[in-house]
Amino acid sequence: MEKVRLGIVGLGNIGRYHADYLLQGRVRRCELVAVCSRGKAAERYPGLKRFTEPEALFRSGEVDAVLIATPHYQHVTLGIAALAAGLHILVEKPIAAHKADAERLIAAAQQRPRQVFAAMFQLRTEPRYQKLRRLITSGELGEIVRVNWINTDWFRPELYFATGGWRATWKGEGGGVLINQCLHNLDMLQWLCGMPARVRGFCQFGRYHDIEVEDNVTAYLEWSNRATGVFLGSTGEAPGTNRLEIAGTRGKAVLEDNRLRFIRNEADMIEFSRTAGSPFAKPEVWNVEIPFTDATLPHAIIVQNFVNAILDGEPLIAPGPEGIHSVELANAVVFSALLDRTLQLPMDGAAWEAKLQELIANSKVRKQVVEVEPTDFSASFRR
């Protein structure tokens, strides 16, 4: 195989975005040949093969791989069907609406190890996060002791939730701000710091919008090394804040306002505390500004890596199975809030699935969908 013939399933905002840069030739050795949508969106692409049913695309023989960009609950059923048809799959976030479903998709992929399963977590390509991760993995930051991420600049007006019947519903999304907007940040949180051992969530449901799911969240996290963290997310706060602060024994890293600062201790704070000769002594610090440039088309970088993995065996930037971690964090925070108690991780995915089915069964939402013209939403990608 000299190039990958790719199909896109789902032509909502993100599906169209992927199609547009692929048709511009921004991914080498990849040809977008087909799209699948049950609406009129496919008419935008008269030069491509168009399908209305995903299974027909999977069986067509026209594609080697598919990018799945449908509403959340369809990711698992479509992913499993595409794998069964012998296709490589790249799944938009989240890989599933809940942990139990994610486990089903991962199990299906493990049965077909020669097929590539990747996830669309493009923040992993951003130099700001790569440099921050290097600070941690190199030991420069020392052992992590505290993490705070204020992630409240995901403002969405009421109209946003009316543009799709599936949006902000238990049945359509499986949650709100955590499973949708903040999922990339939750992926970053675990990619940088690892998965916490305990989670306590405090959620407000429909605090700012006429929706049934969470739109304002505060989560308390604890890691096995006794590090603690707080994560805040909201779609109702304006102007909002995006500030990530990670404190280690060797200093503190702060990512905010397109700047990455490292306040570096000259000595490890624990060792300094044990040996200091003055009751008010503190380690001397260096203030370091770490430069970085923004990634160009980070989504295209993930697709290029996916193509290279298929053709060359290149290691994936975002392997599909790793997508379960952000799903689990999103689920656990909401489940914890509903149970009003701390949850140990790994969480019981089946228990949350049962609770989610109960929420769906008791839902009284009757949404009136509003048609709007497609808009450029790419500014919301970089967080």
Helices and strands as residue ranges (DSSP letters): E 4-9, H 13-23, E 30-36, G 41-44, E 49-51, H 54-59, E 65-68, H 74-84, E 88-91, H 99-110, E 117-119, G 122-125, H 127-137, E 144-151, H 158-162, H 183-193, E 198-205, E 214-222, E 228-234, E 242-248, E 251-256, E 259-265, H 269-275, E 285-290, H 298-312, G 320-322, H 323-339, E 343-344, H 349-361, G 378-380
